[in-house]
Amino acid sequence: MMQSILVLSPFDVGAEASIVNSVLWLKLVVESVGALIIGIGMVASFVEFARICFTHQTRDNNSVRQTLARYMALALEFQLGATFLRRLSLPVGTCLES
């Protein structure tokens, strides 16, 4: 007598839900890192600005702008990655509004 082997689908074992939940947690972490980078950039730029003001250096504030811009560009990369992760976790055919 031959036994039949029952192979469960990923939906039956809950793999799909686990993967979606993992992606959503990863998205939250990536967004949090992006927000943290923005905060660090603001503090770094403020410290540089204060250093320029209190030492009465005669140069312009381009270095402060460049410092903030570097941090903002890096944070934007993280936010873009989080957007991609959010899109991956949505069901097929779902309209993106926000």
N, C-alpha and C positions, 0 to 999 in steps of 0.2 A: 504494500500500500504506500502510495506516495503522499508526502505531506506538502501542503501548499504554504509558501512563505508569504506572510502578509507584510507589505512594505507600506508604512504610514507616510502620508504626505507631510510636508513641512507645516501646513496649516493645522493638521491634526495634532501634532506634537507641540504646537505653540512656538515654533521657531520664528515665524514671521513677526509675531508680536514682540518677541524678545529682541529681534534685530531692530525693529522700529523704536522700541524703548531705548536701546543702546545708542542709536543714532541721535535721538532726542537729548539724551544726557550728554553726548559728545558735543552737540550743538550748544547746549547751555555752557559747557566748559569753554568752548572756543569763543563764545560771545563774552564770557566773563574775562577771559584773557585779553580780549580786545579792549574792553572797558578799563581794565587794569593798566594796560599800556597807555591809554589816553591820560589816565590820572598821573602816571609816572612822568609822562611827557610834559604835562602841565606843571608839575612840581619842578622838574629839571629846567624848564624854560623860565619859571619864576625865579629860581635860584640864580640862573645866569643873568637875568635881567637885574636882579637886586645887586649882584656883584658888579655889574657895569655901572649902575647908578651910584653905588656907595664908593666905588674907587674912582669915580669921576673920569672914566676913560672917554676919550673924545671920538671914539669910533661909533658907527651907527649900530642899529639894533638888528642887522641882517643875521648875525649869528643866532640871536634869540629866535627869530622867525624860522631859520633853517633847522634848529633843534626841534622846535615844535612840529614843523612840517615832517621831519623824519619819523617822529613818533606817531603822528597822525596817519602817515602813509602805511606804516606797519600795522597800526590798529585797523585801518581800512581793509587790509588783506585778511585779517582775522574775521572781520565782520562779513566780508564777501564769502569766506569759507563757511561761516555759520549759515549764510543764506543758502548756499548750495546744499548743506546738510539738511536744512529745513525742507528744501524742495525734494530731496531724496526720501524724506519720511512721509510725504503726502501721498495719498492714493492716486492712482493714475486717473487723469481727467478732472482733478480738482483745480479750480480756478484760484490763482494767486491774486489777492487783493492788497495785502499789506506787505 
